[in-house]
Amino acid sequence: MTKYSFKRGYNKIPQGKVKEVREKIITALGISKPSFYSRLRGEVIPKITEYNAIEAIFQDYGIEDIWGDK
């Protein structure tokens, strides 16, 4: 399951930008906050469109290695 987690990238976000990134992902995927956390932990296998949207958001912040727990 952890290979679908994006905690690695999420932990690299500057503290002041965490909420902003979370909201961008929630909006881009059209999901609720609890669904966001399920995806963050890798409990949900992302569709390719979700995968691409998540990667694009992290790339906007200069973060490229995002997949995995650590």
Sequence and secondary structure as in RCSB ss.txt:
>XXXX:A:sequence
MTKYSFKRGYNKIPQGKVKEVREKIITALGISKPSFYSRLRGEVIPKITEYNAIEAIFQDYGIEDIWGDK
>XXXX:A:secstr
 GGG  HHHHTTS GGGHHHHHHHHHHHHT  HHHHHHHHTT S   HHHHHHHHHHHHHTT     S  
